[in-house]
């Protein structure tokens, strides 16, 4: 996992300016919704904006951030014609406990950067969605007794608490997800116009259905559950960010319909209708957050599995490279040391033959022939370990030598089809084709009981390809998929993947084995 900074390193001036502008815009949005709800609050975002900024910064900056939010909210209220002192008193009451909530959230491990765990989600909900809005609403209601806002700008405790709670539950998950570089929404790619159009169409259809059928008592349960597929689709595609935006749009649509006497959330009074919309939105957001955690865990597990595969592939590449280096070292030792000593022993036996009794000449000749045979076997083994002909003569000659090398008690006929174009392949591709052919021939000799094997290597504009097929006994791929694959097949597959290529193997009982490998060529 990438390192995620616990606190932001951006300058304090940038953060203070952002908080000032953010809470001001959030207050304008909240006030606009308040005006359309006959004086009842549906959502209040400024506290969530400040809380998000505080959890993203070191506590030494909190005083400046708090002051910026306070000034921004007071200035916005005064711009709307509200009394300065009354506005300042209510704003202080609404923001007073935000630093306390930020301090509590900072105590949870990774709470500032990750929401892919139910424990952290529960802590966030308890602090920011339950306790903070409830207590802040109490303070605001008490402060409003000393202002001219009581019964005009501000309503009862339940409405204030639900507005605050809805603001936190809709804003904070989006903020934390967008700040986390490992969040699924950061890796899902940009939203396609088709997705945006589909979601817009779904929301329009939902609004029309609510407008036409939402007021029927018999359909009330169905109407309340109607947004669920849209919200779930938003979660799957855009996680917490998508679900929060979708639920916010649905809440605005439901509140607007309720004000005009339509929809499934109608009550005896406008405040109760607003409360019904808030309760539904809050419960829907909480359910969406739970489902989003599941989706986030799924994406996190997939990314962890992908990183594990990359690590394993890198390890496999290093092991193959180390294996080739060790083979080259052994080949040099066999050729430069063991084989030279065998040659010296053969020469010594030739000299000894001239000095021993003639009756022993046959025995000496037999020993010398054994040494010559062993020396030839060592030379062949050295070539198999490290094909020097591959470096000096090219892939075609190396494959020719490999296919036509003498083999004891072998009735396998090998046909090679390759032109000189394969000699221009890069060293790593040429070595890959050589090793795969070597392993395929060994498998045909050990297991397939084949009498004929064909090797074809070619190069075209798409890349280099290698085909190997025999007429051996073959095997059942379905049964072989449940068995543990041999190291040879694993090595072939890994060599192809390390070069960005593909490896396929087809077989059937009595039908032999067909092997195909394709390696793309790097652009010149």
N, C-alpha and C positions, 0 to 999 in steps of 0.2 A: 504494500500500500504506500502511496506517495505520502510524504510528510505534509501534514496540514498544520499551519501555524496556529497556535492557541490564541494569539491576538494579532490584530492587524498592524502592519508596519507603515501604513499610509500616514501622512502628516495629520496632526491634530486640527490644523486649519481646514483641511479638506473634509474631515469628519464633522467638524462643527458646522461648516457650511452645508454639508449634506443633510445633517439632522435638522437644521433650521428650515431648509427647503422641504425636506420630507414631511415633517410634522405639519408644516403650513399647508401643503397640498393635501395631506391626509385629513386635516381639519376642514378644509374647503369641501372635500368629498363627503365627509360625514355630515357637514351642515347642509349640503345639497340634498342628501337623503332625508335628513330631519325635516326639511321644508316640505318634502313630498309625502311625509308620513303624518301629517296633521299634528306636528309638534312632538312626536315620539321618536326616540332614537332607534335605528335598526342596527347600526354598527359604528364603532368608534376606533379608528386606526392609530391615532398619534401615540398612544401609550405603547403599542406594539412596535412602532418605528423606533422609539427611544430604547426600549428593551433590547431590540435586535442590535442596535448600535453599541449598547453597553456590553453585551456579552461578547462582542467582537473586538473590544478594546480592553487594555489594561485598566485596572481600577483607578490608577492615578489620573486618567482622563475623564472619569465619570462626572466630576463636578462641572467641567467645561461643557460636556455633552448635555448634562441636565439643564444648565443655564441656557444653552442654545435652543433646546426644545421649549423651555419655559418662555423665552423671549419670542420665539416663532409663534407659539400658540396665543400669547397675549396680543402680539401685533396683529395676528389674523382676527382675533375677536374684536379688537378696537376698530379694525378696518370694516368690520360688519356693523359698527355702531354700538357695540356693547360697552358698558361702563368699565373703565380701566381697573379699579380696585376690585369690583365684584368678579371680573374675569380672572384677575391674578389669584384671588382667593380660591376660586373653584379649580383653576389649573394646578395650583400647588397641591390641593387635595387629591386630584386625579393622578398626579405624577409622583407623589411623595414616596410610595412604596415600590416604585419601579427599580431603584437601585438595590433594595432589599431582595427583590425577586431575582435580579441579575446576579447578586452574590450567591444566592442559593443554587441557581443553575450552574454557576461556575464550579460548584463543589462536585458536580456529577462528572465522572470520567467521560471524556469525548462528547459531552452534551452540547458543546459549542459548535461542533463540526459534523456530527453524525446523528442521524435518526434512523438507524437500521436495527434497533434493539427495543424490545417492548419495555424493558426496565427504564431506559432513558426516555422513551415516549411517555410512560406513566408519570415519571418525575416532571417532565415538561408540562403535561396536562394538569397535574396537581398544583404546581406552583403558578403557572402562567394563565391557565384557563379556569381554575376553580378559586384558589385562595386569593390571588392578586385582584381579579375583577370584583369578587365579593366584598373584600375589605375596602378597596378603593371606592366602590359605590357607596359604602357606608360613610366614608369620609366626605365624599362629594355631596351626599344627601344632607349630612350635618352642616357642611360649609354653606350649602345653599340656603339654610335658614337665616343666614346673616346677609343675604344678597337679594336682589330683585329678581333672581332667576327662578325662584321656587314657584312651580306651577305654570311657568311660561316657557323658559328655555329648557329647564330640566324637569323631568317627570319623576315617577316614583323609583324606589331602590331597585325593584326587579327589572325595570326597563334599562336603567343605567348599567346594572351588573351584566345583563345579557348582551348589551351593546359592546361593553368592554371585552367580555369573554369571546364574543364572536370575532372581534377585531384581532385578538391575540391568536385564536385558533386558525384563522384564515391567513394571517400574515407570517407568523413566526416559522411554520414549516417551510414555506416558500423561501424565506430569507436564509434559513439554515441550509436548505438543499442547494440553493444557488451558490452559497459560499463554500460548499464542500466540493473540491475537485474530483472526489471519488463518487459523488452522487450519480445515480442512474440517469437523471435528467441532463447531466453534463456530458454523457456519453451516448445519448440516444439520437443525437443529430438534430438538425433544424426540423421544425414542423413543416410538413408538406402542405401546399395549398389544398390538396384533396382532403387532408385531415381537417384543416380549418373549416373548409366548406361543409364537410360532413357534420362537424360539431355544431356549426351555426345552423344548419338545417334541422338537426335534432332539437336544438333549443327553441327554434321557431315553432316546430311541430308541437313540442311540449307546451309552449305558451298558448297555442291555439286550442289544444285539448283542454288545458285548464280553463281557458276562457269559455269554451262551449260546454264542458261537462263537469268542471271542478266543483260547482255548487250543489250537485246532486248528492244527497246523503248516502244513498246506496253505493255510490262509486267512490266515496271519500277514501277508504283504505287503498284502493287501486291508484287513485290520483296522487296520494302521498308517496307511493312507491314507484310511480312512473319515472322519476328522474334517475332511479338507481342504475339502469343500463348505461345512461349517458355518463354518469359519474364514474362508473367502473371502467368504461372505455377510456375516459380521460386519465384515470390512474395508471392503466396499463401502458398508455402511450407517453404520458408526460408526468407520471408519478405525483408527488405532493403538489408540485406547482400547478399541474393541470387540474387536479381535483379541487384545489382551493379556488382557482379562478372560475371553474365551472360552477361550484357551489355558490360563489359570490354572485355570479350572473343569475343563477336560478333564484337566489334569495331576493335580488332586486326585482326580478320579474314577478315573483310571488307577492312581494310587498306592494308593487304597483297595481297588480290585479286586485289585491285585497282592499286597497283604498277606493277602488272604483266598484266594489261589490261583486267581484268575481274570484274564482279560484277555490281551492280546497281549504284555505286557512281563514275563512271568514268567522268572526266571533261577534258577540253582542255589541262590542265597542271597538273603535279603531286601536286603542292601546292593546286590547286583548288580541286583536288580529295581528298586530306587530309582534306581540309576545309569541304567538303561535308560529309565525314565520321564523323568529329567532330560535325557538326551541328546535324546530325541524332542521334549520340550517346548522345549529350547533351539533345536534346528534348526527346529522349526515356528515359533517366535517370530522367528527371523532371517529365514526366508522370508516371514513375514507382514509384517515391517518393510520388506522390499524391495518387496513388492506395495503396501504402504501408501504408500510414497514415490511410486510410479506414480500411485496414486489421488490423493494430495495434489497432485502436479504437475498432474493433470487438473483438479482443483477450482481450483487456483491460476491455471491458464491460462484457465479459464472466467470466473473473477472478473476477471482482467485484461482479457479480451475485453469483459466487461460494462462495466467502467469505461471502456474505450476507446469503446464505443458511447455511453455517457452523455456522454463528452467531445465526441464527434462531434455528438451531438444538440444539446448545448448550443451548440457552434460553429455548427451549422446554424440554430439559433434566433437567435443573434446576427447571423448573416449575413442572415437574412430580415428581422429588425428593422432592420438597417442599410440593407438594400435599400429598405424602406418609407420610412425617413427620407430617403434620397437621392432617391427618387421624389417625395416631398412637396416637397423643396427644388427639384428641377427643375421640378415643376409650378408652384410659386410664381414661379420665374424666368421660365417661359414666359408665365404669365398676367400677371404684374405688370410685366415688363420687355419681352420680345420682342413680346408681343401689343399692348402699349400703344404701342410704337414703330411697329408695323405700322399701327395705327389712326391715329397721327399722320401717317404717310406717306400714308395714304389721304386724310386731310383735306387735306394739302398738295397732293396731286394734284388734288383738287376745286377748291382755290383757284387752282392753276396753270391749270386748264382755262379759267377765265374770262379769263385774261390772254394766252393763246396764240392763234394764228391759228385760225379756225374749221376749216380743213382738217386741223388736228392733233387736233381734239376726239375723233375716233374712236380714235386711238392712245392718248390720255390715258385715255379711258374703259376701253380694254382693259387698260392697266396698273393702273388702279384696281380693276378686277374681279379681276385676278390677285392683288393685295394682299389684297382681301377674302376670296378663296378660301384664300390662304395663312393668313390670320388665323383663318379657321374651322378649318382643319386643325390649327393650333397649339392652338386652344381644345379640339378633340377630343383631341389628344395630351395636353394638360394634364389633362383629365378622366380619361383612361385611366391616367395616371401616379398621380394622386391623386384618387379619387372623392369630391369634397366633398359630393356629394348623399348619400353614405352616412352622413355625419355629421349632415347637416341634415334629411334626409327619411326615412332608414331604409333597411333592406336591400331591401325589396320595390321601392321606387321606384328604387333604385340598379340592381337587376337589370333592372327594366323599361327604364331608360335604356340599359343595356349591351346588352340583347337587341335592342332596336329602334333602335339607333344606325345612321345611314346608312353603308353600306359600298359602295365602288365595285365594279362588275362582280361583284356578289354575288347568287346565286340561292338563298341559304340562308334557309329559313323557320325562325324560332325561335319556339317556343311556351313561354311562362312560366306555371307554375302555382305560386302562392305566396299565402298569406294574410297578413294584417297581424300575425299572431303572430310572424313572423320578425323584425319590427321591434324586439321586446323582447330579442333576443339580445345578448349582450355584444359589445363592439366587436371584440375579437380573433376571435370566431367569425364575426361578420358580415363582417369583412375577409377571413377565410379563405375563406368561401363565395364572396365576390365575386371573389377572385383565381383560385380554382379554375374558376369559371364563365368568367372571362375567358380563361384558358388553354385550356379545353375548346373554346370558340368559335374561338379562333385555330388550334387543331389541326384542327378540323373544316374550316376554310377552307383551310388549307395542305396537309393530307395526306389527308383522308378523302374529298374530292369528294362530301360529303353535300349533300342538298337540304332536309333537315328535321332539326331538332335540338330536343329537348324538355328543359326545365330545370324541375325540381320541388324546392321547398324547403318543409320542414315542421318543426314542433316538437311533441313529445309529452312524456309523462312520463319517457321514457327518455333523451331528448336531442334534438338537432337533426340532421336528415338532409338530404342533398342528393343528388338523382339527376340525371344528365345522360346522355342516350342519343341517338344519331344513326343515320341510315340509310346511312352511308358504306360504303366498301369494306372496312373492318375490317382485321384482321391476325391472324396465328397466334400466340397467346400462348406456345406452346412454342418457336417460333423466336425470338420477341421476348425470351424469358428468357435466351437465349444471346447476344443482341445488347446493346450498351451502351444503357441507357435514356436517353431525352432528359432535358434539364434540367427541362422542364415537368412530366413525370411525377414526377421526383424531388422537385421543389418541392411538388407536390400531396401526395405521401406524407409528406414531412417536416412540412408544415403540419398535417396530421391528427395525426401522432404528437406534435408539440409541444403540442397541446391535449388529449392523452390519448385521441384518437379512432382510428377505423379507416378505412382507404382500400382499396377493392377496384375492380379494373378487369377486365371481361370482354369478350372479343371473339372473332370468328372471321372468316375470309375471306368477304367478301360479306355479313356479318351486322351490320355497324356496330360501334359501341363503346358499352358500358354502363359508366358510372362511378357509384360509390356512395361516399358519405362520411358517417360518423356521428360526432358529437361529443357526449360526455356533458355534461350541464349540472351546474354546481356546485349543491349543495343550498342553498336559500335560508335 
